[in-house]
Amino acid sequence: MGELQELLKLLENELIKDNNNIFFGGENKVGYMEIVSILITYWLGVMQEALEVDILNKKEFPNICEWADKLMSCSFMKENLPPREKLLAFYKEYAQPLVLPNNELSQ
């Protein structure tokens, strides 16, 4: 969990550097970085809701959350990501809490 938070902080800091563009390349099109990053934020949002954990939130990562909201408004993302409701239903039905080596739950 700590390692994931550190990686999210790196992304948060990169978004602070250039918050005028919603695309990493500054161009008006979706590129590799947007696809990889939105998959992380989109799927992470679904997983944290299904598992009832708080990892990515607007208080700690306001720039990532704002950027993800803007990017999700792009037609390319809306048309190509799987429906959130279906992913959420899947995770709620099949996901189990992770058990860490010391037998503590990851939640």
RASUL-V693804 format. One record per backbone hydrogen bond with DSSP energy under -1.0 kcal/mol. NH is the residue of the N-H (numbers start at 1). CO is the residue of the C=O. If there is no record, write none. Layout:
BEGIN
[[NH | CO] [NH | CO]]
END
This chain:
BEGIN
[[5 | 1] [6 | 2] [7 | 3] [8 | 4] [9 | 5] [10 | 6] [11 | 7] [12 | 8] [13 | 9] [14 | 10] [15 | 11] [16 | 12] [17 | 13] [26 | 23] [35 | 31] [36 | 32] [37 | 33] [38 | 34] [39 | 35] [40 | 36] [41 | 37] [42 | 38] [43 | 39] [44 | 40] [45 | 41] [46 | 42] [47 | 43] [48 | 44] [49 | 45] [50 | 46] [51 | 47] [53 | 48] [61 | 57] [65 | 61] [66 | 62] [67 | 63] [68 | 64] [69 | 65] [70 | 66] [71 | 67] [72 | 68] [74 | 71] [78 | 74] [79 | 75] [80 | 76] [81 | 77] [87 | 83] [88 | 84] [89 | 85] [90 | 86] [91 | 87] [92 | 88] [93 | 89] [94 | 90] [95 | 91] [100 | 104] [103 | 100] [106 | 98]]
END
